[in-house]
Amino acid sequence: MTAPRLSGQFKAKPLRGAVLIPGDKSITHRAIILSALAKGRSRIQGYLPSEDCERTLAAFQSMRISIQKTNKSGKDLLEVEGKGLKGLTEPEDVIDCGNSGTTMRLMSGLLSGQSFFSVLTGDQSLRKRPMKRVIEPLRLMGAEISGRAEGTQAPLAISGKALKPVAYHLPIASAQVKSAILLAGLCTEGRTTVYEPGPSRDHTERMFEFFEVPFKKKGAALSVEGGGSFQARDINIPGDISSAAFFLVAGSIVPGSEIMLKNVGLNPSRTGVLEVLQKMGADIQIQPLSSSTNEPVADLIVRFAPLKATLIEGPLMTAVIDEFPILCVAAARAEGTTVFRDGGELRVKESDRIERMAEGLRGMGLDLETHSDGISIEGRADWKSTACKTDGDHRIAMSMTVAGLLTDGGNHVDDLKCINTSFPGFLTLLSQLAVT
């Protein structure tokens, strides 16, 4: 399939206008989970109706949690009737997580501490993704989980039971693994502690604090007191900075562009993409906004600017692991050679993102070299159209679509439907920004 071509004769049209960034995917997952486990009715505004988040929503509906989509005063809401930590009902069927690794990993933790049997599966891509890092600490808590490859690949069968609290040292920083353990701990009598070797996204911790769950953070130690109860809350979800990243790069590389991105969440654990782009010379203005939830929010204004190469490694690479594909596009336009290191996890995302981006950029005429944990990209100004294989990876599809803005005819992306996994409406918004 061919992404929409935003130019007539080849000369990339400037991108101008304002975009309301859809709700944060990571926060939407957690808002649904905590609302279902709270007591009473929570109202979630700004939720992301993506395929991934819909999988989490459907999982709780299958466990007899009432979740209604409503519109009040022109605002789309989710209304969730929470039943407390022990209010879930055994699902009558397998829970299909689709392509959502977040759904599978977080639900593995939560369901391990319930009193019933459940099965988690997913699409072909998700069934190949490794679950060992989640399963091992849950088994230390007494969880009974079986599955393919000695319980390290889905489908996963979970025989829920009373768990015991643990103090677990994460071997590598991982928001999903950390969150799975903390959710299991939330359903377990006593104190469960997770020690982080380095920073990772802290949306779960912030959501715990927002719901007034008994939770403490002291240095690298994150502790939750399980077995209690907490009350429903109204939640306003900010825009997803990982979604904003595609427009930040598009605005930076297409000459004459100026884009306002409205209501973007600027959680400090997620702003690595801003740090990288600013290191590269991007012109990004931040206008802070007030927030009614436990997440910082701002409007962002990005203008075209010449970019220069940089080095992305260590904790910074960890911070931009989701933004890697679109940052590869920025690197391809930067003067010099940009190097990405310490991203071995990219090999086991929705696709092998290192190889998929390398293949796509080579097709556009870029010189690059891949490594086991990263890639080196030599920037250049003249690009050509290419055919792009996505392996059903939404971030590859969006990144190569943005890259196609600067080619004669656009890139031919083999799967544009997969974009709905995280960003329904992306292609429409991008098209609307093109100056006529």
N, C-alpha and C positions, 0 to 999 in steps of 0.2 A: 504494500500500500504506500501511497505517496502522501507525505505530510502536506498540509496546505501551503501553497506557494504564495508568499506575501509580497512578491515583486512582479512587475510586468516585464519590461526589458530588464536584463540583469543589471541592477544597481540596487543594493539592499535599501529598502525604504526605512527611514527612521521610525522607531517605535515611540509613540507619544500617548500619554493619557494616564489614567489612574486605574489600579486594579485592587479589588478587595480580595485579599488572599483567603482561600478557604481554610476552615478550621484545622488546627493541628491534629495530625493523625495519632501521634503518640498520646496526646492528652485526651482525645476522644475515646480511645480504648480504655484508658484508666478511669475516665469519668463514668463510663457505662458500668465498669466493674464495681467501683466503689459505691455508686448509686444503688446498684442491685443488692449490695451487702449492707447498706445502711437501713435504718428503720424509717419508713415514711416516703413521701413523694419528693423526688429531686427533679428539677427542671434544668435541662442542659441546652444552652443557647450557643449557636455557632459551631455545632458539631459537624464533623466531616462525613457526608453520606457516601463514602467511597466503598468499594467492594470489601476491602480489608476490615473496615470498621463495621460494616453490615454483618460480617461473619461473627464478630464479637457480640453484636446486638442479638443476632439470631440464636447464638449459643445460650444466652440467658432466657430468651423467650422459650427455648426448648426445655428449660428448667423451671418453667411456670412463673417467670418474672414478667409482669405486665409492663411493656414499653410501647408508648403511643407517640406517633409523630403528629404534632399539632402546629397551628399557626395562630399566634396571638399578637395583636397590634402590629401585624406585618412581619413578625419574627418567627422563623422556624424553630421549633423546640422539640426536644425529646422529653417526655414525661415518664419517669421510671418509678415504679412502686416497689421500693426496697423492702425485703422481708427479714433482714438481719443475716448474721453469719451462718446460721443453720437453717435458713429459710428456703434454700434451693431444693428442687425436687429432681429425682433421678430422671434423666432424659430417656425417652422411649426409643430413640434412634441414635446413630452415630452422629457426633458433632463434626461438621465439615468446616474446617478452617480455611478452605480455599487456598489462596497463595499467602496467607497472613502468618508469618513466623511469630509476630507479636501475639496474636490470638493463641496459637498453639503453646508457646512457651509460658505465657502468663497463666493460661487456663490449666496447664499441667501443674503448676504450683497450687493454684486455688483448689482444683478438684482432688488433689492428693489428700487434702485435709477434710473432705466431706465424708458423708456416711453412706455413699452409694457408689455404684459401678458406672463408669463412663468410658467412651472410646473417642479419641481425637484422630482425625485424618485430615488430608488436604489434597491439593492437586498434585500432578506428577512432579512438579518442581519442589513443592514443600516436602513431599515424601522422601526426597533425596537429601534434604538439608539436615545437618547434624544436630542432634538433641542431647548428646552426651553431657555437655556442660551444664545443662539444666537437670537431667535425670540423676546424675551422681549425687549432688547435694541433697536432692529430695529423698533419695534412697537412704542417705545418712539420717534423715529425720524419720525413717521408718516407712516411707512411701512404697506401695506395691505397684510398680509400673512395668509392663511388659510390652514388647514390640519387636519390630524387625531389627536385625543386626544387634542382638542382645539388648534390646530395649532402647537403642540409640537413634532409631529412625521410625517415623510414623508408618502405619497407624500405631497409636499408643493406647493400650488398654490400662485403665487406672482403677484399682480397687481401693476406693477411698476408705480412710480409717483415721483414728486418733493418732496424731503424730507427736513426736517429742521435739522440744526446742533444741536448737544447735547454735554453736558459734562457728561460722564458716568463713574461711579465708578464700576469697575469689582468686584463682590463679591468674586471671586477666580481667581487666575492667570490662564489664558488660551490663548494660542497663536491663536487658531482658532477663538475664540469669539472676541478677540481684533482685529484680521485681518478683520473679517466680518464687524465690525463697522467702521474701518478705510477705507475699500473699499467703503462702503456706503457713508462715509464722503467725499471720493475723488470725488464722483459724485454729491455732494451737495454743493450749494453755501454757503460760510461762513466757519467758523472754527469748526471742530469736534474734541473733546478731549476725550481721554480714560485715566483713572487713574488706574494704576496697583497696586494691593495689594502686589505684589511680582514679581520677575523676571519670565519671560517665554521666549520661543524662539522669537528671534527678526529678523527673516528673512524678514518679511514684511517691517519693518522699514528700514533695510539695503537695500532692493530692492527699496523702495521709494527714499532713498538718492542716490542710484546708478543712477536712472532715473531722478534725480534732481526734484522730486516732491516737492512742498512746504510743508515741514514736519519739525517739531521740537520736540526734546525730552528734557524735563527739569525735572529732578528728576523722579517722578513716572508719570508725565503727558506726554502723547503722543498726538500731535496735527497735523492735516492735514488741509490745506486750499484747499477746493474743488472748482470745476467748472473751473479750468484752463486747460492747455494743457502741454504736455511734449513730447520729441522727442525719437525716437527709439534708442536703444543701442545694441551693441554686448555683449553677456553674456557668460562667461565660468563657468560652474557649477562644483564645486568640488565633490568628492566622499562623499557618505552618511555615517556619523559616526554611525548611527543606524544599517546600513548594515555591517559596519566594525566590530561592536560589536560581531557578531557571530564568526568571525575569531579571534578577540582578546581573547575571552573566549576559543575557541578551541585550540589556540596556548598555552594558559596558563595551560590547564588541561591535554593535551596529552603529555606524557613524550617524551623528545627529540625533541620537535617541535621548529621551528624558521621560522616565516613568516614576510615578508615585505608587508605592506598594503600601496599602492601608492595613492597619491593625495587625501587625506582624509580631508574634511572640519572640521576645529576646531573652529567653532563659539563658543564663550565662554558660550552661553546659552545651548550648546549641549554637553559639555565635562564632564558632570556628570558621565558618564560611565567610563571615564578614572580615575576620582577621586575615584570612588568606587573600581575599580580593583586595583589601586595603594595602596589604604588603605588595601586591602586584600593581598598585597604582590606581585602583578603581576609585571613581568619584561617587561616594555614597554618603548621603546626609541622613542623620538619624534625628527624628523628632519624637521624643518620649511622650507617651500618653498615660493617663491614669488607668488603673486596673482594679476591678472589683474582686479578682481572684488572686491566687498566690503565684502569679506569673507576670513578669514585666512585659510591657507592650509598647510598640512605637510605630509611627509611619516612617517609611524609608523612601528617599528620593535618589535614584541612580541616573547618572548621565554618562554618555559615551566618554571614554578616556583611553589613551594608549596604555596597554598593559606591558609589564616586564616580567621576566621569568623569576621563579622563586623556588625554594626548597620546602617541601612539606613532609615532615617526619615526626616520629615519636608521639607525644600526647596530642599534638596538633593534627596528625593524621587520624588518630582515633576520633577526634572531635568532628572531623569532616567525612567520616566513612560513608555516610549516605549521600553526601554531596560530591563524592569523587567523580562520578560520570560527567556532571556538568562542569566541574572544575577542570576536567581534561579538555573541554571545549575552550575554556578561558585560556588554558596553557597553550593550546594550539594557535591562539591568536597573539600570544605574548612574545615580545622580543627576547630571544635567548632560549635556553633549554630549562624547562621546569622538571623537577625530579620529585616523584612521590615514593616514599619508603614506608615500611612498617605497616603495610596494609594487607597482610596475608589473608585476613578475614574476607577480603573482596572476592577471593576465589570461590567462596561457598555462600554467596548471597543468592538472590533470586536467579542470578546467572553468574558465570565467572566474569565479573565486571571488568577485570583487567584485560582479558582476551577480547571481550565484546567491544570495548572502547578502542583497543588497539586495532582490531580488524576494521572498524568503521572509519577511524581517522586515517589509517593507511590508504583506504579506498578514496579518501579525499585528497591524497597526495602528501600527507604529513610524514616526516621522518621521525621514527620513535624506536625505543627499545624497551621490551618488557623484562621484568624481573619476577622472582617468585613472590615478592611482596610489594610490587609497585610497577612504576613505569617512568620512563624519561621521554619527554615530548619536546621536540624542537619547533618553536613557533614559526609560522609563515603567513603571509598576507593573502596569497592566492590559493583558493580551494576549488575543488571540483565536486560535482554531485556524485553520489555513490549509492549502492544498495546496502542496507543495514540489517543485519540479523540481530534480533533482540532476545531470543530465547524466552519471550514472554515477560521480559523485565521492563517494568514501567519507567524506571529512571533512565535506562538506555534509550528507550523510545523517545522520551521527552528531550534528552540531551542531544540526540542526533537530529531531532527536529529543529532545535535551536541552531545547531551547527549549519543546517540546511538553509538558514536565512541568508548566509553569505556565499551560497553557491548558485550557479546558474541553473535554475530549475528545481532546487530543493533536493533533499535526500529522499530516497525510496525506503521507507521503514516497513519491515515485513509484518508488524503487528502494532497497530495504533490503539486497538481496543484495550490492550493491557494497561494503558494509561489510567483507566477507570479504577485500577487498584488503589491509587492514592490521590488522583487529581482529576475527577470528572470536570469537564468544561475547559481543560487546559488549552486545547487547540482553538476553541472559540475565543477565549481571552487573548491569546497570542495574535490571532487574526484581527481582532478589534483594535489592537494597538498600532497596527500598520497605518502610517499616514497616507491618505489618498491624494 
